[in-house]
Amino acid sequence: MKRAKKIILISHCILNQNSVVKPYARKQEEFLKFLQNKILNNYGIIQLPCPELTIHGLKRWGHVKDQFEHPGFLEESKKLLFPILNQIENYLKNGYEIDGIYGISGSPSCGVNTTCRADWEGEASCYESLEDIKSRVKLVSEKGIFMEVLESLLKEKNISLNFYDVDEWSEKID
Ligand code: SF4
């Protein structure tokens, strides 16, 4: 069979909800319609690495974007993304179409249109209560840190790709 030469890139947890910070794992089938649509249309699927699982492990606390905005996290994100960037470059040079990069709305790392911010730092005991901690979180209209790094690495190579949040894309085909 002739290959379709069509590719998408997706956040790691779209295929592996085991990587998600507790208690936010969803049923894997929530992504079925999206994945089925892409597979039936003969797209190849590249799974991005999960930066939070790689850098902070399975027992990590939930974070906000502000906590990842430091040189160490940025450097580790770049290291994780270099092999992906090489693949993207290679596919594009060989005439493959990259339909887009699909992230996770609200994630401090992989959000595309929305991410979460808060002035969190230190021990939870620094705050008045759990409610105080939660009330500081704001959803803002910007990319998560990992998607920002990916976008800037692509820009350095003059590559422009579309970014989507998978949920917003899925709503369009309901
Ligand atoms: S960091 Fe990204 S890939 Fe990992 S669990 Fe969060 S949204 Fe999913």
Boltz pocket constraint, residues with backbone or C-beta under 6 A from the ligand:
constraints:
  - pocket:
      binder: B
      contacts: [[A, 11], [A, 12], [A, 13], [A, 14], [A, 19], [A, 20], [A, 21], [A, 48], [A, 49], [A, 50], [A, 51], [A, 52], [A, 53], [A, 104], [A, 107], [A, 109], [A, 110], [A, 111]]
      max_distance: 6.0
